[in-house]
Amino acid sequence: MPKGTKLALVFGSIPFVTLVFALPLVNRIKPIILGFPFVLFWIILWVFLTPFILMAAYWAEKKFNKSGEAGDS
């Protein structure tokens, strides 16, 4: 597997891990941030951060896999 593909998979797994596995760890009502309970703020934060992380994954894939094709080995 090319280096860019591995890096893109790592980047892509960050939102998944933070929303699925870390959610029980941050399941708190207090503190209140911007008027939201902490758990709701956490979810909204990661929903907004996910496109930027996936964009970084795309750039990593494109940079390290010079052909621009994700399926090339």
N, C-alpha and C positions, 0 to 999 in steps of 0.2 A: 504494500500500500504506500503510495507516495506521501512525502512529508506534509504537503499541503492538505491532503485529504485527512490525515491524522489530526492536524492542527484544527481543521474545520470541524471535525467531529468533537474535539475537546471544546471548542467555542460553542458549538450547538448544544452540547450537553449542559452547559452552565445554567441557562434558564430552566431547563427541565429539573435539574437537581435542586435549584433554589425554590422552585414552586411545588415540587412534589415531596422531596425528602426533608428540606429545611423548614417547611411550613409548620409541622408540629413543634419545632423548636422555637418558633417566633409567635406561636399562638397565644398572644397576650392582648388584653383589652387596653391596658395602660402601658406605656405612655400614649397620650393622644397627640398625633402629629397632623398638623393642618386640619384639625377637626375630625380626623379619622382614627378609629382604634388602630393600634399598631399592626395587627394582622392584615387589615384592609389596606393600610398604607403600603405594607410589604408587597401585597399582590399587585396593587396599582403600579408601584415602582417597577416591578419586574415586567409587567405588561408593556410599560413604556421603554424599558431598557432592552428588551428582547430584539426589536428590529436592528438596533445598533450593534448588538453582539452578533447577530446573524449576518450583518453587513461586513463585520470584521472577519467572520468565517468565510464569506464569499471572497473577500480580498486576499485572504491567506491562501485559499484554494487557487485563485487566479495567479497569484505571485509565484508560488512554488511549483505549480504545474503549468509550465510555460505554454503548453499547447492550448490551454483554456478549456480543455475537455475534462470534465470531472471523472469520466469513466476510463480514461487512459491509464495504463500501468507503467 
